[in-house]
Amino acid sequence: MAGTALPPGSPGGAWRGSDYVASIKDEREVWCDGRRVDVTGDPGFQPMLSTLAGLYDAQHRPDRADEMLHRSDTSGNLVSLSYLAPADRDGLSRKWANSHRWVEASYGQLSRVPDFMSNVVVGLYDFRFQLAEVDPEFGRNAEDYYHYCRENDLALTHGLGDPQIDRSSTPAERPELGLRVVRRGADGIVVRGAKQIATLAPYAHEVLVYLSPANYLREDPSYVCWFAAPLATPGLRVLCRRPYADGSGGLAAHYDEQDAMLVFDDVFIPMNRVFLLDDSQTAVRGFGELNKWSLYTGQLRYYHRLRTLLGVASLMAQAIGVHTFRQVTDLLGELTSYVEIVRLGLAAIDAESRPTASGLLAPGPTAALDAVAGRFSTRASEIIRQIGASGLITQPSEADLATPELRAVLDTYMCGRETSADEKSRIFRLAADLAVDRFGMRQELYETWNRGDPARVRSMLYARYPDLQRCETQARDLAEGRKDNS
Ligand SMILES: Cc1cc2nc3c(=O)[nH]c(=O)nc-3n(C[C@H](O)[C@H](O)[C@H](O)COP(=O)(O)OP(=O)(O)OC[C@H]3O[C@@H](n4cnc5c(N)ncnc54)[C@H](O)[C@@H]3O)c2cc1C
């Protein structure tokens, strides 16, 4: 099949951890805190790398392999179920079981486990016929790219939003506001510009660029370009934030997935990796279509994160003996309701799965859950802060716990109701990580923004609500005194 050659280091099929790590030791230009870094050796990046390697290894565990891998019908290799393009109920259920495995293994803390973007590539594959209507080559490229990613278990990042320079201006006034095509040839295009944020970028093999949420408003078609590029492409710079994994432990010691700005400084993209050019209407339609499976896996991950937050809040309340107080059980019940709403929502969305134009089976729309996810998440953190209060600040460190001279004091004043100082401080430190410190605050920002501007998500939900007219008719009937609503 065209375009399925192995990337450096790939044995083909689903990664094992060590092969994955070797595969991203390449010429990628990753910058962090004023230094160019080798992601595979830098202490700030090493912890997450080993978490990812562990997750890739877990795919092959005898007790999981059946749920996470399947045999490719093209190569015969064992490939990840994340890349399964499901054609029926059985396929979709296997896909979700695999996604559960990915997100469960990180307690919902990794928003961008590779499973997320693999599902965007499934969406790209599903959308190939519409792309082919613009140009048959785009359709073929999308299909080839899907096979390439699936056969090589590629980890992807994506960059959609434009750099946050001046939202009141347009690229017509300032071209650097958007990523654009600056040269075109028969063999490919050259792109220039930047993408504001791409999570997982330093750990990914490739980036998929497919839409700036605002670019359909632009009249210049050169800003409409969908393509994929290896992270190690000349001219592509990855500007990371400072790592949260700073040696002080906590969740960042395992789950700092990184976020980076991507700068494309006249980057050549070969034609076989270009999926769409110029056609803003197709780009707008495609935006929703590409994300059908990934939004669902994103909600699965979110469900596991909410469960973690509930578990932490409950343990914290028990540790300090407030778990039977009415105002605390009220808070815990509220948090439980969010967990249940998401679980039930996921079941309902799955039950509303429907065939796509290309013959795959896709979940129903996640828009209603997307619209409330940020609010639930913010409220869940607030509940943890409300229950934990000052205990979220005053806890002994592991070094304190290991200091004999402090032991008697800690055991007397820093223990809980029926909880040792060791156990209590670990629960509270975890809670602070999730709801007070920068790791948790970044996650909260993520939950609020990653599905796009929540105001836009909610506005579109309202504008497209299929039952709105009947709701209005019902309200009008009531207002006009008509009694029978049947
Ligand atoms: C931790 C994190 C990780 C992320 N990871 C990724 C990723 O991997 N890939 C990716 O592509 N994206 C990612 N996102 C980006 C996410 O999609 C954006 O944050 C979201 O689309 C909002 O865009 P913005 O952050 O540029 O905010 P802006 O668009 O700059 O908005 C800033 C403020 O201005 C308001 N505003 C802006 N424009 C308008 C307007 N026209 N009318 C009214 N109000 C307006 C907004 O509501 C907001 O209050 C991530 C975000 C976060 C926080």
The ligand as an SDF file (V2000), in Angstrom:
LIG
                    3D

 53 58  0  0  0  0  0  0  0  0999 V2000
   -4.1260   22.5920   28.4930 C   0  0  0  0  0  0  0  0  0  0  0  0
   -4.6630   22.7540   27.0880 C   0  0  0  0  0  0  0  0  0  0  0  0
   -4.2850   21.8370   26.1150 C   0  0  0  0  0  0  0  0  0  0  0  0
   -4.7550   21.9870   24.8040 C   0  0  0  0  0  0  0  0  0  0  0  0
   -4.3270   21.1020   23.8440 N   0  0  0  0  0  0  0  0  0  0  0  0
   -4.6320   21.3310   22.5420 C   0  0  0  0  0  0  0  0  0  0  0  0
   -4.0910   20.5100   21.4950 C   0  0  0  0  0  0  0  0  0  0  0  0
   -3.3890   19.5370   21.7270 O   0  0  0  0  0  0  0  0  0  0  0  0
   -4.3790   20.8240   20.2190 N   0  0  0  0  0  0  0  0  0  0  0  0
   -5.1730   21.8840   19.8970 C   0  0  0  0  0  0  0  0  0  0  0  0
   -5.3710   22.1220   18.7140 O   0  0  0  0  0  0  0  0  0  0  0  0
   -5.7100   22.6670   20.8550 N   0  0  0  0  0  0  0  0  0  0  0  0
   -5.4640   22.4170   22.1590 C   0  0  0  0  0  0  0  0  0  0  0  0
   -6.0190   23.2230   23.1380 N   0  0  0  0  0  0  0  0  0  0  0  0
   -6.5940   24.5000   22.6740 C   0  0  0  0  0  0  0  0  0  0  0  0
   -8.0770   24.6900   22.8050 C   0  0  0  0  0  0  0  0  0  0  0  0
   -8.7150   24.1240   21.7140 O   0  0  0  0  0  0  0  0  0  0  0  0
   -8.2500   26.2090   22.8740 C   0  0  0  0  0  0  0  0  0  0  0  0
   -7.8200   26.6040   24.1580 O   0  0  0  0  0  0  0  0  0  0  0  0
   -9.6590   26.7010   22.6360 C   0  0  0  0  0  0  0  0  0  0  0  0
  -10.0490   26.4490   21.3170 O   0  0  0  0  0  0  0  0  0  0  0  0
   -9.7420   28.2230   22.8820 C   0  0  0  0  0  0  0  0  0  0  0  0
   -8.7850   28.9220   22.1160 O   0  0  0  0  0  0  0  0  0  0  0  0
   -7.6880   29.8340   22.8100 P   0  0  0  0  0  0  0  0  0  0  0  0
   -7.0910   29.1190   23.9610 O   0  0  0  0  0  0  0  0  0  0  0  0
   -6.7690   30.2830   21.7470 O   0  0  0  0  0  0  0  0  0  0  0  0
   -8.4880   31.0450   23.4300 O   0  0  0  0  0  0  0  0  0  0  0  0
   -8.8820   32.3830   22.6860 P   0  0  0  0  0  0  0  0  0  0  0  0
   -9.5970   32.0610   21.4200 O   0  0  0  0  0  0  0  0  0  0  0  0
   -7.7070   33.2710   22.5390 O   0  0  0  0  0  0  0  0  0  0  0  0
   -9.8920   33.0210   23.7040 O   0  0  0  0  0  0  0  0  0  0  0  0
   -9.5090   33.8800   24.7830 C   0  0  0  0  0  0  0  0  0  0  0  0
  -10.7560   34.5250   25.3710 C   0  0  0  0  0  0  0  0  0  0  0  0
  -11.3590   35.3680   24.4030 O   0  0  0  0  0  0  0  0  0  0  0  0
  -12.6830   34.9300   24.1050 C   0  0  0  0  0  0  0  0  0  0  0  0
  -12.8560   35.0280   22.6600 N   0  0  0  0  0  0  0  0  0  0  0  0
  -11.9300   34.7340   21.7020 C   0  0  0  0  0  0  0  0  0  0  0  0
  -12.4240   34.9460   20.4960 N   0  0  0  0  0  0  0  0  0  0  0  0
  -13.6850   35.3870   20.6740 C   0  0  0  0  0  0  0  0  0  0  0  0
  -14.7070   35.8140   19.7790 C   0  0  0  0  0  0  0  0  0  0  0  0
  -14.5340   35.8190   18.4730 N   0  0  0  0  0  0  0  0  0  0  0  0
  -15.8870   36.1990   20.3160 N   0  0  0  0  0  0  0  0  0  0  0  0
  -16.0620   36.2080   21.6480 C   0  0  0  0  0  0  0  0  0  0  0  0
  -15.1320   35.8350   22.5470 N   0  0  0  0  0  0  0  0  0  0  0  0
  -13.9550   35.4370   22.0580 C   0  0  0  0  0  0  0  0  0  0  0  0
  -12.7530   33.4780   24.5620 C   0  0  0  0  0  0  0  0  0  0  0  0
  -14.0690   33.0610   24.9080 O   0  0  0  0  0  0  0  0  0  0  0  0
  -11.8220   33.5050   25.7560 C   0  0  0  0  0  0  0  0  0  0  0  0
  -12.5020   33.9540   26.8880 O   0  0  0  0  0  0  0  0  0  0  0  0
   -5.6000   23.0710   24.4640 C   0  0  0  0  0  0  0  0  0  0  0  0
   -5.9800   23.9740   25.4640 C   0  0  0  0  0  0  0  0  0  0  0  0
   -5.5330   23.8250   26.7520 C   0  0  0  0  0  0  0  0  0  0  0  0
   -5.9510   24.8340   27.7970 C   0  0  0  0  0  0  0  0  0  0  0  0
  1  2  1  0
  2  3  1  0
  2 52  2  0
  3  4  2  0
  4  5  1  0
  4 50  1  0
  5  6  2  0
  6  7  1  0
  6 13  1  0
  7  8  2  0
  7  9  1  0
  9 10  1  0
 10 11  2  0
 10 12  1  0
 12 13  2  0
 13 14  1  0
 14 15  1  0
 14 50  1  0
 15 16  1  0
 16 17  1  0
 16 18  1  0
 18 19  1  0
 18 20  1  0
 20 21  1  0
 20 22  1  0
 22 23  1  0
 23 24  1  0
 24 25  2  0
 24 26  1  0
 24 27  1  0
 27 28  1  0
 28 29  2  0
 28 30  1  0
 28 31  1  0
 31 32  1  0
 32 33  1  0
 33 34  1  0
 33 48  1  0
 34 35  1  0
 35 36  1  0
 35 46  1  0
 36 37  1  0
 36 45  1  0
 37 38  2  0
 38 39  1  0
 39 40  1  0
 39 45  2  0
 40 41  1  0
 40 42  2  0
 42 43  1  0
 43 44  2  0
 44 45  1  0
 46 47  1  0
 46 48  1  0
 48 49  1  0
 50 51  2  0
 51 52  1  0
 52 53  1  0
M  END
$$$$
